[in-house]
Amino acid sequence: MKIVILGAGQVGRTAAYHLSREEANDVTVVDTNEQVLRDLQGRLDIRTVAGNAAFPTILEAAGAADAEVLIALTNSDEINMLACEVAYTLYRTPTKIARIRSAEYTSTPKLFSAEALSVDVWISPEQLVTDYIERLIRYPGALQVLTFAAGRLRLVGVRAESGAPLVGQPIRMLREHLPDYDSHIVAVYREGRRIDLAPATVIEADDEVFLFATREHMRRVMAELRVAGGPARRIVIAGGGSIGFRLAHALEDSHHVKLIERNAERARYVAERLENAIVLHGDAADEELLIEENIDSSQVFAALTNSEEANILSAMLAKRLGATKVMALINKPSYAGLMESGSIDVAISPQSVTIGSLLAHVRRGDVVRVHSLRHGTAEVMEAIAHGQAGNSRIVGIRVGEIPLPDSASVGAITRGDEVIMARDDTVVQENDHVIIFLGDRRHVDQVEKLFVSGTAA
């Protein structure tokens, strides 16, 4: 597949990294910064073009004339929208994805209707990250919370705690403990490595466990892996930027929210637009300020400033001062994994959160949803099974007989409004949404081929 990526910022570089590693993708990246492009080309098997991403000559040089997908990820909403318009007008590019940050545009759906701007899909990394953090806060103890089937199904990552009911017990006991609750453990990571699963596999303290459960059963299932704790009510947010402001706005009616912003003008701006949250002008890495604001009684401290270093330092300080759970926004996925092994409970990589939204529109087969896991080393995808028994690689086949790579497993199936936890004898039917956990992203192509229409292999 020929893909043109406009913008080599953090999100653009991450998209180029993931897409160029997948078989049969021909990726070209456009940016005005030639040094960044040289560095990127030295590390990835891609083409690069230097210039303004909205100029017809630059798009022509990048191969937009025969590209199947254009992904506009520059820092300018206007350039992203214009580039999509130019690509459609000149080349009728089939799929055009644009990063749109400003709510002034996204709050007007008519702009992106069929008769308006030539943007097929718009994404807002800031809103995606905000939604992601909000889910983590609403599910205390979760490392990741992802939604499927219009919210009816959840995939959650939990750190197993000593003393929890399932810790020290084999996996099969989950069904015995909760016979009336639908759930399915799909992966367990121990000391950073995925272990082979069997019904007799024993869950140990500090294991990272990924499991599927329906929305109404999720909290009860999570309680099998962690010592009971109350809901998070007292939230402290460091940083009043786009993500911090959105999160405070989303939580202020149901939580006790304090937001700390070091820039006086921005603090005033945010305070005028929030109704119930308390806005403080100060430095979130100021120990005296945190003590004065009773950080030790807060259930969540979320460091969401534009400075990676400030986020790490303030989150570590808040944890030392007694905050129950600390989160930090960290741009480098490799740093994020490193930080979680220390005093930071959850390291949030905006690129890892965003990449799934892009991949779902680029993958072969009828892939409708993709989520990146464990800072990009694993993922979960939702794809639709097409065809009929006998001429499909997946329809009419039992889950236990699907030719999946060793790192992959079917976690759940949604059939209309029904959510089915996958067992070995579950038979896949036409139009089922099959949700697959993939522990090694190098096997993505092998999984995708199962959902490409055609004769059974």
C-alpha positions as CSV (number, residue, x, y, z in Angstrom):
1,M,0.0,0.0,0.0
2,K,1.3,3.4,-0.9
3,I,1.1,5.9,2.0
4,V,2.0,9.5,2.2
5,I,2.5,11.0,5.6
6,L,2.6,14.8,5.9
7,G,4.5,16.0,9.0
8,A,7.5,14.5,10.8
9,G,6.6,15.5,14.3
10,Q,6.2,13.0,17.1
11,V,3.0,11.6,15.8
12,G,4.2,11.6,12.2
13,R,7.4,9.8,13.1
14,T,5.6,7.2,15.1
15,A,3.1,6.6,12.2
16,A,6.1,6.2,9.8
17,Y,7.8,3.8,12.1
18,H,4.8,1.5,12.5
19,L,3.6,1.6,8.9
20,S,7.0,1.2,7.3
21,R,7.6,-1.9,9.4
22,E,4.5,-3.6,8.0
23,E,4.9,-5.8,4.9
24,A,4.0,-4.3,1.5
25,N,3.7,-0.7,2.7
26,D,5.5,2.0,0.7
27,V,5.8,5.1,2.9
28,T,6.8,8.6,2.0
29,V,7.1,11.4,4.7
30,V,6.9,15.1,3.9
31,D,8.2,17.8,6.2
32,T,9.8,21.3,6.0
33,N,12.7,20.2,8.3
34,E,15.3,18.5,6.2
35,Q,17.5,17.5,9.2
36,V,14.5,15.6,10.7
37,L,13.9,13.9,7.4
38,R,17.5,12.8,7.1
39,D,17.5,11.3,10.6
40,L,14.2,9.5,9.8
41,Q,15.4,8.2,6.5
42,G,18.6,6.9,8.2
43,R,16.5,4.8,10.6
44,L,13.6,3.7,8.5
45,D,13.0,2.2,5.0
46,I,11.0,5.2,3.7
47,R,11.2,8.0,1.1
48,T,11.3,11.7,2.2
49,V,10.4,14.9,0.5
50,A,11.2,18.4,2.0
51,G,8.7,21.2,1.5
52,N,5.2,22.6,2.3
53,A,2.8,19.7,2.7
54,A,-0.1,21.5,1.0
55,F,1.8,22.6,-2.1
56,P,0.7,20.6,-5.2
57,T,4.3,20.3,-6.4
58,I,5.4,18.8,-3.1
59,L,2.4,16.4,-3.1
60,E,3.3,15.4,-6.6
61,A,6.9,14.7,-5.6
62,A,5.8,12.6,-2.7
63,G,3.7,10.4,-5.0
64,A,0.3,11.5,-4.0
65,A,-1.0,10.9,-7.5
66,D,-1.0,7.2,-6.9
67,A,-1.1,7.0,-3.1
68,E,-3.9,5.0,-1.5
69,V,-3.8,6.9,1.8
70,L,-2.8,10.4,2.7
71,I,-2.2,11.1,6.4
72,A,-1.9,14.8,7.3
73,L,-0.2,15.2,10.7
74,T,1.5,18.6,10.6
75,N,1.1,21.0,13.5
76,S,-1.2,23.2,11.5
77,D,-4.9,22.2,11.2
78,E,-5.2,24.5,8.2
79,I,-2.4,22.9,6.3
80,N,-3.7,19.4,7.1
81,M,-7.2,20.2,5.8
82,L,-5.9,22.0,2.7
83,A,-3.5,19.2,1.8
84,C,-6.4,16.7,1.9
85,E,-8.4,19.1,-0.3
86,V,-5.6,19.4,-2.8
87,A,-5.0,15.7,-2.9
88,Y,-8.6,15.0,-3.6
89,T,-9.0,17.7,-6.2
90,L,-5.9,16.8,-8.2
91,Y,-5.6,13.0,-7.6
92,R,-8.9,11.8,-6.1
93,T,-6.8,10.1,-3.3
94,P,-9.1,7.4,-1.9
95,T,-8.4,7.8,1.9
96,K,-7.5,11.1,3.5
97,I,-6.9,11.4,7.2
98,A,-6.2,14.8,8.9
99,R,-5.0,15.7,12.4
100,I,-7.4,18.4,13.6
101,R,-6.6,19.9,17.0
102,S,-8.9,22.9,17.3
103,A,-12.4,22.4,18.7
104,E,-13.4,25.4,16.5
105,Y,-13.3,22.9,13.6
106,T,-14.2,19.6,15.2
107,S,-17.3,21.0,17.0
108,T,-18.9,21.7,13.6
109,P,-19.5,18.2,12.0
110,K,-20.9,19.7,8.8
111,L,-17.4,20.7,7.9
112,F,-16.5,17.1,7.5
113,S,-19.6,15.9,5.8
114,A,-19.6,14.4,2.3
115,E,-20.3,17.7,0.6
116,A,-17.8,19.7,2.6
117,L,-14.1,19.3,3.2
118,S,-12.3,16.4,1.6
119,V,-11.3,14.9,4.9
120,D,-12.5,11.3,5.2
121,V,-11.3,10.8,8.8
122,W,-10.2,13.4,11.4
123,I,-8.3,12.6,14.6
124,S,-7.5,14.8,17.6
125,P,-4.5,13.3,19.5
126,E,-5.3,15.6,22.4
127,Q,-8.9,14.4,22.7
128,L,-7.8,10.7,22.3
129,V,-5.3,11.1,25.1
130,T,-7.8,12.9,27.3
131,D,-10.4,10.1,26.8
132,Y,-7.7,7.5,27.5
133,I,-6.7,9.2,30.8
134,E,-10.3,9.7,31.8
135,R,-10.9,5.9,31.5
136,L,-7.9,5.2,33.6
137,I,-9.2,7.4,36.4
138,R,-12.7,5.9,36.2
139,Y,-11.1,2.4,36.6
140,P,-8.7,2.7,39.5
141,G,-5.9,0.2,39.3
142,A,-6.0,-0.1,35.6
143,L,-2.8,0.3,33.5
144,Q,-4.8,0.5,30.2
145,V,-8.5,0.5,29.5
146,L,-9.7,0.1,25.9
147,T,-13.2,-0.1,24.5
148,F,-14.8,-2.2,21.8
149,A,-18.3,-3.0,20.5
150,A,-19.6,0.5,21.0
151,G,-18.4,0.5,24.7
152,R,-20.0,-2.9,25.6
153,L,-16.7,-4.7,25.9
154,R,-13.5,-3.6,27.7
155,L,-9.9,-4.8,27.5
156,V,-8.0,-3.8,30.7
157,G,-4.5,-4.2,31.8
158,V,-4.0,-4.7,35.6
159,R,-1.0,-5.1,37.8
160,A,-1.8,-8.1,40.1
161,E,-1.5,-7.3,43.8
162,S,-0.5,-9.6,46.6
163,G,-3.6,-10.6,48.6
164,A,-6.1,-10.3,45.7
165,P,-8.4,-13.4,45.2
166,L,-6.8,-14.7,42.0
167,V,-3.2,-14.0,42.9
168,G,-1.5,-17.3,43.7
169,Q,-4.3,-19.2,41.9
170,P,-4.4,-20.8,38.4
171,I,-6.2,-18.9,35.7
172,R,-9.0,-21.4,35.5
173,M,-10.1,-20.3,39.0
174,L,-11.4,-17.0,37.6
175,R,-14.3,-18.8,36.1
176,E,-14.9,-20.7,39.3
177,H,-14.8,-17.5,41.4
178,L,-17.1,-15.6,39.0
179,P,-19.3,-18.2,37.2
180,D,-21.9,-15.7,36.2
181,Y,-19.4,-13.1,34.9
182,D,-18.0,-13.1,31.3
183,S,-14.3,-12.5,31.2
184,H,-11.2,-13.9,29.4
185,I,-7.5,-13.5,30.3
186,V,-5.6,-13.2,27.0
187,A,-2.0,-12.3,28.2
188,V,0.2,-12.2,31.3
189,Y,3.5,-10.4,31.4
190,R,6.0,-11.3,34.1
191,E,9.1,-9.2,34.7
192,G,8.4,-7.5,31.3
193,R,8.0,-10.8,29.3
194,R,4.9,-12.4,28.0
195,I,4.5,-15.9,29.4
196,D,2.7,-18.9,27.8
197,L,-0.9,-19.3,29.1
198,A,-2.7,-22.5,30.1
199,P,-5.6,-23.1,32.5
200,A,-3.1,-24.1,35.1
201,T,-0.9,-21.0,34.8
202,V,-0.7,-19.4,38.2
203,I,-1.0,-15.6,38.5
204,E,1.7,-14.1,40.6
205,A,1.9,-10.7,42.4
206,D,3.2,-7.9,40.1
207,D,2.2,-9.8,36.9
208,E,0.7,-7.5,34.3
209,V,-2.6,-9.2,33.3
210,F,-4.6,-8.3,30.2
211,L,-8.2,-9.5,30.2
212,F,-11.5,-8.9,28.4
213,A,-14.8,-8.3,30.3
214,T,-18.1,-6.7,29.5
215,R,-18.6,-3.2,30.7
216,E,-21.0,-4.1,33.5
217,H,-18.7,-6.9,34.8
218,M,-15.4,-5.1,34.5
219,R,-15.0,-3.7,38.0
220,R,-15.9,-7.0,39.7
221,V,-13.5,-8.9,37.5
222,M,-10.7,-6.4,38.2
223,A,-11.3,-6.9,41.9
224,E,-10.0,-10.5,41.4
225,L,-6.5,-9.1,40.7
226,R,-6.2,-6.2,43.0
227,V,-6.9,-5.4,46.7
228,A,-10.1,-3.6,47.0
229,G,-9.9,0.2,46.8
230,G,-12.4,3.0,46.6
231,P,-13.1,5.1,43.5
232,A,-10.8,7.9,42.7
233,R,-12.4,11.2,43.7
234,R,-9.6,13.7,44.5
235,I,-7.7,14.5,41.3
236,V,-4.7,16.8,40.9
237,I,-3.7,17.8,37.3
238,A,-0.4,19.4,36.6
239,G,-0.6,21.5,33.4
240,G,-3.4,23.6,32.0
241,G,-2.6,23.0,28.4
242,S,-5.0,21.4,25.9
243,I,-5.0,17.9,27.5
244,G,-5.0,19.2,31.1
245,F,-7.9,21.6,30.5
246,R,-10.0,19.0,28.6
247,L,-9.5,16.4,31.4
248,A,-10.4,18.9,34.1
249,H,-13.5,19.9,32.2
250,A,-14.5,16.2,31.7
251,L,-14.0,15.4,35.4
252,E,-15.0,18.5,37.3
253,D,-18.7,17.6,37.7
254,S,-18.1,14.1,39.2
255,H,-14.7,14.6,40.9
256,H,-12.9,17.0,43.2
257,V,-10.4,18.5,40.7
258,K,-7.4,20.8,41.3
259,L,-5.4,22.0,38.3
260,I,-1.9,23.6,38.7
261,E,-0.6,25.8,35.9
262,R,2.6,27.8,36.1
263,N,1.8,30.4,33.5
264,A,-0.3,33.1,35.1
265,E,-2.1,34.1,31.9
266,R,-3.0,30.5,31.0
267,A,-4.1,29.8,34.6
268,R,-6.5,32.8,34.4
269,Y,-7.8,31.6,31.0
270,V,-8.5,28.1,32.3
271,A,-10.0,29.3,35.6
272,E,-12.5,31.4,33.6
273,R,-13.7,28.4,31.6
274,L,-13.9,25.8,34.4
275,E,-16.9,25.9,36.7
276,N,-16.1,23.5,39.6
277,A,-12.4,22.7,39.3
278,I,-10.0,24.7,41.5
279,V,-7.2,26.3,39.4
280,L,-3.9,27.2,41.1
281,H,-1.1,29.3,39.7
282,G,2.2,27.6,40.6
283,D,4.8,25.0,39.8
284,A,3.6,21.4,40.2
285,A,7.2,20.4,41.1
286,D,7.1,22.8,44.1
287,E,7.2,20.5,47.1
288,E,5.7,23.2,49.4
289,L,2.8,23.8,47.1
290,L,2.0,20.1,46.8
291,I,2.1,19.6,50.6
292,E,0.0,22.7,51.1
293,E,-2.6,21.3,48.7
294,N,-2.7,18.0,50.6
295,I,-1.3,15.9,47.8
296,D,-1.1,12.9,50.2
297,S,-4.9,12.8,50.2
298,S,-5.3,12.7,46.4
299,Q,-6.1,9.4,44.6
300,V,-4.6,10.5,41.3
301,F,-1.9,13.0,40.3
302,A,-1.7,13.5,36.5
303,A,1.3,15.4,35.1
304,L,0.2,16.6,31.7
305,T,2.4,19.6,30.9
306,N,4.3,20.1,27.6
307,S,7.6,19.3,29.3
308,E,8.5,15.6,29.6
309,E,11.1,16.3,32.2
310,A,8.7,18.4,34.3
311,N,6.1,15.6,34.1
312,I,8.5,13.0,35.3
313,L,9.9,15.0,38.2
314,S,6.5,16.3,39.4
315,A,4.9,12.8,39.2
316,M,7.8,11.3,41.2
317,L,7.6,14.0,43.8
318,A,3.8,13.6,44.1
319,K,4.3,9.8,44.6
320,R,6.9,10.4,47.3
321,L,4.6,12.8,49.1
322,G,1.8,10.3,49.2
323,A,-0.3,10.5,46.1
324,T,-2.0,7.1,45.6
325,K,-1.6,6.8,41.8
326,V,0.6,9.0,39.6
327,M,0.5,9.4,35.8
328,A,2.9,11.3,33.5
329,L,2.6,12.3,29.9
330,I,5.8,11.1,28.3
331,N,6.4,11.6,24.6
332,K,9.1,8.9,24.0
333,P,7.5,5.4,24.2
334,S,10.8,3.9,25.2
335,Y,11.0,6.3,28.1
336,A,7.4,5.5,29.1
337,G,8.2,1.8,29.6
338,L,11.3,2.7,31.6
339,M,9.4,5.1,33.9
340,E,6.7,2.6,34.7
341,S,9.3,0.3,36.2
342,G,10.0,3.0,38.8
343,S,7.8,5.2,40.9
344,I,5.5,6.3,38.1
345,D,2.4,4.1,38.0
346,V,1.2,4.9,34.4
347,A,3.3,6.5,31.7
348,I,1.2,7.8,28.9
349,S,2.6,8.1,25.4
350,P,0.4,10.3,23.1
351,Q,1.9,8.6,20.1
352,S,1.0,5.1,21.3
353,V,-2.6,6.3,22.1
354,T,-3.0,7.9,18.7
355,I,-1.4,5.4,16.4
356,G,-4.3,2.9,16.7
357,S,-6.7,5.4,15.2
358,L,-4.5,5.7,12.2
359,L,-3.8,2.0,11.8
360,A,-7.5,1.1,11.7
361,H,-7.9,3.1,8.5
362,V,-4.8,1.8,6.8
363,R,-4.8,-1.9,7.5
364,R,-5.8,-4.5,4.9
365,G,-8.9,-6.5,5.5
366,D,-11.9,-5.1,7.2
367,V,-10.1,-3.8,10.3
368,V,-12.4,-1.4,12.3
369,R,-10.3,-0.8,15.4
370,V,-6.7,-1.0,16.5
371,H,-5.2,-0.2,19.9
372,S,-1.5,-0.1,20.7
373,L,-0.5,-1.9,23.9
374,R,2.6,-1.8,26.2
375,H,4.0,1.2,24.5
376,G,3.8,-0.2,21.0
377,T,5.2,-3.7,21.5
378,A,1.8,-5.3,21.3
379,E,-1.6,-4.5,20.0
380,V,-5.2,-5.6,19.9
381,M,-7.3,-5.4,16.7
382,E,-11.0,-5.7,15.9
383,A,-11.7,-7.0,12.4
384,I,-14.9,-8.2,10.6
385,A,-15.0,-11.8,9.3
386,H,-16.3,-12.1,5.7
387,G,-17.1,-15.0,3.4
388,Q,-18.7,-18.3,4.0
389,A,-17.5,-21.6,5.5
390,G,-15.2,-23.3,3.0
391,N,-14.1,-20.1,1.2
392,S,-12.9,-18.1,4.1
393,R,-9.8,-18.3,6.2
394,I,-11.8,-17.7,9.4
395,V,-15.6,-18.1,8.9
396,G,-16.9,-21.5,9.9
397,I,-13.7,-22.3,11.8
398,R,-13.4,-23.0,15.6
399,V,-11.3,-20.4,17.4
400,G,-8.9,-23.1,18.5
401,E,-8.3,-24.1,14.9
402,I,-7.6,-20.6,13.5
403,P,-4.1,-20.5,12.1
404,L,-2.8,-17.6,14.4
405,P,0.8,-17.0,15.3
406,D,1.9,-18.1,18.7
407,S,1.8,-14.5,20.0
408,A,-1.9,-14.0,19.0
409,S,-5.1,-15.2,20.6
410,V,-8.8,-14.4,20.0
411,G,-10.1,-12.6,23.1
412,A,-13.8,-12.0,22.2
413,I,-16.3,-11.9,19.4
414,T,-19.2,-9.5,19.0
415,R,-22.2,-10.8,17.0
416,G,-24.8,-8.1,16.6
417,D,-25.5,-6.9,20.1
418,E,-24.1,-10.1,21.7
419,V,-20.7,-10.2,23.3
420,I,-19.1,-13.7,23.3
421,M,-15.9,-14.5,25.2
422,A,-13.9,-16.7,22.9
423,R,-13.3,-20.3,23.7
424,D,-11.5,-22.9,21.6
425,D,-14.8,-24.4,20.4
426,T,-16.4,-21.1,19.5
427,V,-17.2,-21.0,15.8
428,V,-16.7,-17.8,13.9
429,Q,-19.7,-16.7,11.8
430,E,-19.9,-14.3,8.8
431,N,-19.9,-10.6,9.9
432,D,-18.6,-11.4,13.4
433,H,-16.3,-8.8,14.9
434,V,-13.3,-10.8,16.0
435,I,-11.1,-9.1,18.6
436,I,-7.5,-10.4,18.6
437,F,-4.7,-9.8,21.1
438,L,-1.3,-9.7,19.4
439,G,1.7,-10.0,21.7
440,D,4.2,-9.4,18.9
441,R,3.5,-6.7,16.3
442,R,5.8,-8.4,13.8
443,H,3.0,-10.9,13.1
444,V,0.4,-8.2,12.1
445,D,0.6,-9.2,8.4
446,Q,-0.1,-12.8,9.1
447,V,-3.2,-11.9,11.2
448,E,-4.5,-9.3,8.6
449,K,-4.5,-11.9,5.8
450,L,-7.1,-13.9,7.7
451,F,-9.6,-11.1,7.1
452,V,-8.8,-10.3,3.5
453,S,-11.6,-11.4,1.2
454,G,-10.7,-14.3,-1.0
455,T,-10.4,-18.1,-1.1
456,A,-9.3,-20.0,1.9
457,A,-5.6,-20.8,2.0
